[in-house]
Amino acid sequence: AYVLNTDDDARVMLDALGLDAPERLFDVVPADVRLKRPLDVPSAMAELALTRHMTALADQNVKAVSRPCFLGGGAYDH
């Protein structure tokens, strides 16, 4: 289940970390490796639409059972 944090919840978490804004969480990430553009993601979806979308993405993956497995030591299809 999705649990939305209230503004008060967020403030308590930031205070516990000694931060004044959520963006400060990323201060430790060097500027040269930060993404400098908005993410190319679809807008929010209803739960069923999201489930269909994620299933379609997962179906693009190659499944282990469709390829030969050459793992040794008795470790097969992991």
N, CA, C and O atoms as a GROMACS GRO file, in nm:
protein
  312
    1ALA      N    1   0.084  -0.118   0.000
    1ALA     CA    2   0.000   0.000   0.000
    1ALA      C    3   0.089   0.124   0.000
    1ALA      O    4   0.196   0.125   0.060
    2TYR      N    5   0.045   0.226  -0.065
    2TYR     CA    6   0.117   0.353  -0.071
    2TYR      C    7   0.074   0.438   0.046
    2TYR      O    8  -0.045   0.459   0.067
    3VAL      N    9   0.171   0.487   0.122
    3VAL     CA   10   0.143   0.573   0.236
    3VAL      C   11   0.206   0.708   0.208
    3VAL      O   12   0.329   0.720   0.201
    4LEU      N   13   0.124   0.809   0.192
    4LEU     CA   14   0.172   0.943   0.165
    4LEU      C   15   0.225   1.006   0.293
    4LEU      O   16   0.158   1.005   0.396
    5ASN      N   17   0.345   1.060   0.287
    5ASN     CA   18   0.399   1.134   0.400
    5ASN      C   19   0.344   1.275   0.397
    5ASN      O   20   0.343   1.340   0.292
    6THR      N   21   0.298   1.321   0.511
    6THR     CA   22   0.249   1.459   0.520
    6THR      C   23   0.368   1.554   0.523
    6THR      O   24   0.482   1.512   0.539
    7ASP      N   25   0.340   1.683   0.508
    7ASP     CA   26   0.447   1.782   0.520
    7ASP      C   27   0.513   1.775   0.657
    7ASP      O   28   0.634   1.791   0.670
    8ASP      N   29   0.431   1.750   0.760
    8ASP     CA   30   0.488   1.735   0.896
    8ASP      C   31   0.580   1.613   0.905
    8ASP      O   32   0.686   1.620   0.967
    9ASP      N   33   0.538   1.502   0.843
    9ASP     CA   34   0.623   1.381   0.842
    9ASP      C   35   0.757   1.411   0.776
    9ASP      O   36   0.863   1.374   0.827
   10ALA      N   37   0.752   1.479   0.661
   10ALA     CA   38   0.874   1.512   0.590
   10ALA      C   39   0.963   1.603   0.673
   10ALA      O   40   1.085   1.584   0.676
   11ARG      N   41   0.905   1.700   0.740
   11ARG     CA   42   0.983   1.791   0.824
   11ARG      C   43   1.052   1.715   0.937
   11ARG      O   44   1.168   1.741   0.967
   12VAL      N   45   0.982   1.622   1.000
   12VAL     CA   46   1.041   1.542   1.108
   12VAL      C   47   1.161   1.462   1.055
   12VAL      O   48   1.265   1.456   1.120
   13MET      N   49   1.145   1.400   0.937
   13MET     CA   50   1.254   1.322   0.879
   13MET      C   51   1.373   1.411   0.844
   13MET      O   52   1.488   1.376   0.873
   14LEU      N   53   1.346   1.526   0.783
   14LEU     CA   54   1.456   1.617   0.748
   14LEU      C   55   1.525   1.669   0.873
   14LEU      O   56   1.648   1.678   0.877
   15ASP      N   57   1.447   1.704   0.975
   15ASP     CA   58   1.506   1.752   1.101
   15ASP      C   59   1.596   1.645   1.163
   15ASP      O   60   1.703   1.676   1.214
   16ALA      N   61   1.552   1.519   1.157
   16ALA     CA   62   1.632   1.409   1.213
   16ALA      C   63   1.765   1.396   1.140
   16ALA      O   64   1.865   1.353   1.198
   17LEU      N   65   1.766   1.432   1.011
   17LEU     CA   66   1.888   1.425   0.931
   17LEU      C   67   1.967   1.555   0.933
   17LEU      O   68   2.077   1.562   0.879
   18GLY      N   69   1.911   1.659   0.996
   18GLY     CA   70   1.977   1.787   1.001
   18GLY      C   71   1.976   1.860   0.867
   18GLY      O   72   2.069   1.934   0.836
   19LEU      N   73   1.872   1.840   0.788
   19LEU     CA   74   1.861   1.900   0.656
   19LEU      C   75   1.744   1.998   0.651
   19LEU      O   76   1.646   1.983   0.724
   20ASP      N   77   1.755   2.098   0.563
   20ASP     CA   78   1.647   2.196   0.552
   20ASP      C   79   1.556   2.172   0.432
   20ASP      O   80   1.450   2.234   0.423
   21ALA      N   81   1.596   2.083   0.340
   21ALA     CA   82   1.515   2.056   0.221
   21ALA      C   83   1.550   1.917   0.168
   21ALA      O   84   1.663   1.872   0.184
   22PRO      N   85   1.455   1.850   0.104
   22PRO     CA   86   1.484   1.716   0.051
   22PRO      C   87   1.598   1.715  -0.049
   22PRO      O   88   1.671   1.616  -0.058
   23GLU      N   89   1.616   1.823  -0.125
   23GLU     CA   90   1.723   1.830  -0.223
   23GLU      C   91   1.860   1.814  -0.161
   23GLU      O   92   1.954   1.771  -0.227
   24ARG      N   93   1.874   1.850  -0.033
   24ARG     CA   94   2.003   1.839   0.036
   24ARG      C   95   2.048   1.694   0.049
   24ARG      O   96   2.166   1.668   0.073
   25LEU      N   97   1.955   1.599   0.033
   25LEU     CA   98   1.992   1.457   0.038
   25LEU      C   99   2.094   1.423  -0.070
   25LEU      O  100   2.171   1.328  -0.055
   26PHE      N  101   2.093   1.499  -0.178
   26PHE     CA  102   2.179   1.468  -0.292
   26PHE      C  103   2.306   1.551  -0.296
   26PHE      O  104   2.382   1.543  -0.392
   27ASP      N  105   2.331   1.629  -0.193
   27ASP     CA  106   2.453   1.711  -0.189
   27ASP      C  107   2.580   1.627  -0.197
   27ASP      O  108   2.684   1.675  -0.244
   28VAL      N  109   2.573   1.502  -0.153
   28VAL     CA  110   2.691   1.416  -0.154
   28VAL      C  111   2.721   1.360  -0.293
   28VAL      O  112   2.828   1.304  -0.316
   29VAL      N  113   2.626   1.374  -0.386
   29VAL     CA  114   2.646   1.324  -0.522
   29VAL      C  115   2.720   1.432  -0.601
   29VAL      O  116   2.672   1.544  -0.612
   30PRO      N  117   2.835   1.398  -0.657
   30PRO     CA  118   2.912   1.499  -0.732
   30PRO      C  119   2.828   1.557  -0.847
   30PRO      O  120   2.755   1.485  -0.914
   31ALA      N  121   2.840   1.688  -0.867
   31ALA     CA  122   2.761   1.758  -0.969
   31ALA      C  123   2.784   1.701  -1.108
   31ALA      O  124   2.691   1.701  -1.190
   32ASP      N  125   2.904   1.652  -1.137
   32ASP     CA  126   2.932   1.604  -1.272
   32ASP      C  127   2.866   1.471  -1.305
   32ASP      O  128   2.865   1.431  -1.422
   33VAL      N  129   2.810   1.402  -1.206
   33VAL     CA  130   2.739   1.278  -1.235
   33VAL      C  131   2.588   1.290  -1.215
   33VAL      O  132   2.515   1.193  -1.234
   34ARG      N  133   2.542   1.407  -1.178
   34ARG     CA  134   2.398   1.428  -1.161
   34ARG      C  135   2.329   1.445  -1.295
   34ARG      O  136   2.386   1.503  -1.388
   35LEU      N  137   2.208   1.394  -1.305
   35LEU     CA  138   2.128   1.412  -1.426
   35LEU      C  139   2.085   1.558  -1.433
   35LEU      O  140   2.033   1.613  -1.336
   36LYS      N  141   2.108   1.619  -1.547
   36LYS     CA  142   2.082   1.762  -1.561
   36LYS      C  143   1.960   1.791  -1.648
   36LYS      O  144   1.946   1.900  -1.703
   37ARG      N  145   1.871   1.693  -1.659
   37ARG     CA  146   1.748   1.711  -1.734
   37ARG      C  147   1.636   1.637  -1.661
   37ARG      O  148   1.663   1.549  -1.579
   38PRO      N  149   1.514   1.672  -1.689
   38PRO     CA  150   1.403   1.598  -1.626
   38PRO      C  151   1.403   1.452  -1.673
   38PRO      O  152   1.444   1.422  -1.785
   39LEU      N  153   1.357   1.364  -1.587
   39LEU     CA  154   1.346   1.224  -1.626
   39LEU      C  155   1.241   1.209  -1.734
   39LEU      O  156   1.138   1.278  -1.731
   40ASP      N  157   1.265   1.122  -1.829
   40ASP     CA  158   1.170   1.094  -1.936
   40ASP      C  159   1.081   0.978  -1.892
   40ASP      O  160   1.098   0.864  -1.936
   41VAL      N  161   0.986   1.008  -1.805
   41VAL     CA  162   0.894   0.906  -1.755
   41VAL      C  163   0.750   0.952  -1.778
   41VAL      O  164   0.722   1.072  -1.783
   42PRO      N  165   0.660   0.856  -1.793
   42PRO     CA  166   0.520   0.895  -1.812
   42PRO      C  167   0.464   0.959  -1.686
   42PRO      O  168   0.518   0.943  -1.576
   43SER      N  169   0.356   1.032  -1.704
   43SER     CA  170   0.291   1.093  -1.588
   43SER      C  171   0.229   0.984  -1.502
   43SER      O  172   0.227   0.867  -1.540
   44ALA      N  173   0.179   1.023  -1.387
   44ALA     CA  174   0.121   0.928  -1.291
   44ALA      C  175   0.011   0.846  -1.358
   44ALA      O  176  -0.062   0.896  -1.444
   45MET      N  177   0.001   0.719  -1.318
   45MET     CA  178  -0.099   0.628  -1.374
   45MET      C  179  -0.182   0.568  -1.263
   45MET      O  180  -0.139   0.559  -1.148
   46ALA      N  181  -0.302   0.528  -1.299
   46ALA     CA  182  -0.385   0.451  -1.206
   46ALA      C  183  -0.319   0.315  -1.184
   46ALA      O  184  -0.237   0.272  -1.266
   47GLU      N  185  -0.352   0.249  -1.076
   47GLU     CA  186  -0.285   0.123  -1.040
   47GLU      C  187  -0.295   0.018  -1.151
   47GLU      O  188  -0.195  -0.045  -1.184
   48LEU      N  189  -0.413  -0.001  -1.209
   48LEU     CA  190  -0.427  -0.103  -1.313
   48LEU      C  191  -0.350  -0.067  -1.439
   48LEU      O  192  -0.290  -0.154  -1.503
   49ALA      N  193  -0.350   0.060  -1.476
   49ALA     CA  194  -0.273   0.104  -1.592
   49ALA      C  195  -0.124   0.084  -1.568
   49ALA      O  196  -0.051   0.041  -1.657
   50LEU      N  197  -0.080   0.114  -1.448
   50LEU     CA  198   0.061   0.095  -1.414
   50LEU      C  199   0.098  -0.053  -1.418
   50LEU      O  200   0.205  -0.089  -1.466
   51THR      N  201   0.010  -0.139  -1.366
   51THR     CA  202   0.035  -0.282  -1.370
   51THR      C  203   0.048  -0.331  -1.514
   51THR      O  204   0.138  -0.409  -1.545
   52ARG      N  205  -0.042  -0.287  -1.602
   52ARG     CA  206  -0.033  -0.325  -1.743
   52ARG      C  207   0.098  -0.274  -1.806
   52ARG      O  208   0.164  -0.346  -1.880
   53HIS      N  209   0.132  -0.150  -1.774
   53HIS     CA  210   0.255  -0.091  -1.829
   53HIS      C  211   0.378  -0.168  -1.782
   53HIS      O  212   0.465  -0.200  -1.863
   54MET      N  213   0.387  -0.198  -1.653
   54MET     CA  214   0.504  -0.268  -1.600
   54MET      C  215   0.511  -0.411  -1.654
   54MET      O  216   0.620  -0.462  -1.678
   55THR      N  217   0.396  -0.476  -1.672
   55THR     CA  218   0.393  -0.610  -1.729
   55THR      C  219   0.444  -0.607  -1.872
   55THR      O  220   0.521  -0.695  -1.913
   56ALA      N  221   0.402  -0.507  -1.949
   56ALA     CA  222   0.450  -0.494  -2.088
   56ALA      C  223   0.601  -0.472  -2.091
   56ALA      O  224   0.669  -0.528  -2.177
   57LEU      N  225   0.653  -0.392  -1.999
   57LEU     CA  226   0.798  -0.372  -1.993
   57LEU      C  227   0.869  -0.502  -1.957
   57LEU      O  228   0.971  -0.537  -2.017
   58ALA      N  229   0.816  -0.575  -1.858
   58ALA     CA  230   0.879  -0.700  -1.814
   58ALA      C  231   0.875  -0.804  -1.925
   58ALA      O  232   0.967  -0.886  -1.937
   59ASP      N  233   0.771  -0.802  -2.006
   59ASP     CA  234   0.760  -0.899  -2.116
   59ASP      C  235   0.868  -0.878  -2.222
   59ASP      O  236   0.890  -0.967  -2.304
   60GLN      N  237   0.933  -0.764  -2.223
   60GLN     CA  238   1.041  -0.739  -2.317
   60GLN      C  239   1.171  -0.807  -2.275
   60GLN      O  240   1.264  -0.821  -2.355
   61ASN      N  241   1.178  -0.851  -2.150
   61ASN     CA  242   1.298  -0.918  -2.101
   61ASN      C  243   1.310  -1.058  -2.160
   61ASN      O  244   1.209  -1.121  -2.192
   62VAL      N  245   1.431  -1.106  -2.173
   62VAL     CA  246   1.455  -1.245  -2.215
   62VAL      C  247   1.448  -1.329  -2.088
   62VAL      O  248   1.517  -1.302  -1.990
   63LYS      N  249   1.365  -1.431  -2.092
   63LYS     CA  250   1.348  -1.517  -1.974
   63LYS      C  251   1.457  -1.624  -1.971
   63LYS      O  252   1.498  -1.675  -2.076
   64ALA      N  253   1.503  -1.658  -1.853
   64ALA     CA  254   1.611  -1.755  -1.838
   64ALA      C  255   1.577  -1.889  -1.901
   64ALA      O  256   1.665  -1.956  -1.955
   65VAL      N  257   1.451  -1.930  -1.895
   65VAL     CA  258   1.414  -2.062  -1.948
   65VAL      C  259   1.417  -2.065  -2.101
   65VAL      O  260   1.408  -2.173  -2.160
   66SER      N  261   1.430  -1.949  -2.166
   66SER     CA  262   1.433  -1.947  -2.312
   66SER      C  263   1.574  -1.952  -2.368
   66SER      O  264   1.592  -1.948  -2.490
   67ARG      N  265   1.674  -1.960  -2.284
   67ARG     CA  266   1.814  -1.963  -2.325
   67ARG      C  267   1.885  -2.079  -2.257
   67ARG      O  268   1.844  -2.123  -2.150
   68PRO      N  269   1.991  -2.130  -2.318
   68PRO     CA  270   2.069  -2.234  -2.251
   68PRO      C  271   2.135  -2.179  -2.126
   68PRO      O  272   2.177  -2.063  -2.122
   69CYS      N  273   2.144  -2.262  -2.026
   69CYS     CA  274   2.206  -2.222  -1.900
   69CYS      C  275   2.339  -2.294  -1.885
   69CYS      O  276   2.343  -2.417  -1.886
   70PHE      N  277   2.447  -2.218  -1.872
   70PHE     CA  278   2.580  -2.278  -1.862
   70PHE      C  279   2.641  -2.258  -1.724
   70PHE      O  280   2.762  -2.267  -1.708
   71LEU      N  281   2.557  -2.230  -1.624
   71LEU     CA  282   2.609  -2.215  -1.488
   71LEU      C  283   2.652  -2.352  -1.438
   71LEU      O  284   2.583  -2.452  -1.461
   72GLY      N  285   2.765  -2.357  -1.370
   72GLY     CA  286   2.815  -2.485  -1.322
   72GLY      C  287   2.783  -2.509  -1.176
   72GLY      O  288   2.711  -2.431  -1.113
   73GLY      N  289   2.835  -2.616  -1.125
   73GLY     CA  290   2.822  -2.648  -0.984
   73GLY      C  291   2.680  -2.678  -0.940
   73GLY      O  292   2.647  -2.660  -0.823
   74GLY      N  293   2.598  -2.724  -1.029
   74GLY     CA  294   2.461  -2.759  -0.991
   74GLY      C  295   2.368  -2.639  -0.979
   74GLY      O  296   2.254  -2.656  -0.938
   75ALA      N  297   2.415  -2.518  -1.014
   75ALA     CA  298   2.330  -2.398  -1.005
   75ALA      C  299   2.268  -2.375  -1.142
   75ALA      O  300   2.332  -2.318  -1.230
   76TYR      N  301   2.146  -2.417  -1.160
   76TYR     CA  302   2.081  -2.407  -1.289
   76TYR      C  303   1.961  -2.312  -1.282
   76TYR      O  304   1.890  -2.305  -1.181
   77ASP      N  305   1.941  -2.240  -1.391
   77ASP     CA  306   1.825  -2.153  -1.408
   77ASP      C  307   1.804  -2.057  -1.291
   77ASP      O  308   1.692  -2.043  -1.240
   78HIS      N  309   1.910  -1.993  -1.249
   78HIS     CA  310   1.898  -1.892  -1.144
   78HIS      C  311   1.907  -1.756  -1.208
   78HIS      O  312   1.899  -1.654  -1.138
   0.00000   0.00000   0.00000
